[in-house]
Amino acid sequence: MLQIKDVCKEYRTNGFVQKALDHVSLNLRDNEFVAISLVVSSIMIGVITYISVLERKKEIGILRAMGASKRNISQVFNAETFIIGLTSGLIGIGLTLLILIPGNILIHHLANSQEINAFLPVGGAFLLIALSVLLTLLGGLIPARKAAKSDPVTALRTE
């Protein structure tokens, strides 16, 4: 069975293969960091939404007593998490665009060239906003369902 090490020995040219493998390894580590960050962020959104549900238990009870369905209650919290995701995605894109200004100045200075520019593609920006909204919605699903399932009589008794 052919292994990567054997291929590297066979095609080694001035350490190019090793540099390429190091680059791939570094990118994989970056992706692991991003994945962990996304999971932690989703969990934190869930915790924040759950705390919001606990703090608004009486409001949920009043809404349910007035005839709001379980689906309506769930939609309230889903709308909240949607707004949080959209806002945080837009803030993230805005901050990225602001950081690109000094980043490009530094790149131009270090490279002594105006031709090299860092930029955020429009499609990538929309993808990041969509990912932000999706992850916040996923993080808020369980607390929204818990809020919808709460008994209105019990919710009205609590303070």
Protein Blocks (a to p, Z undefined) as FASTA:
>chain_A
ZZfklmmmmmggghlmmmmmmmmmmmmmmmmmmmmmmmmmmmmmmmmmmmmmmmmmmmmm
mmmmnopafklmmmmmmmmmmmmmmmmmmmmmmmmmmmmmmmmmmmmmmnopakbccddd
fklmmmmmmmmmmmmmmmmmmmmmmmmmpcfklmmmpZZ
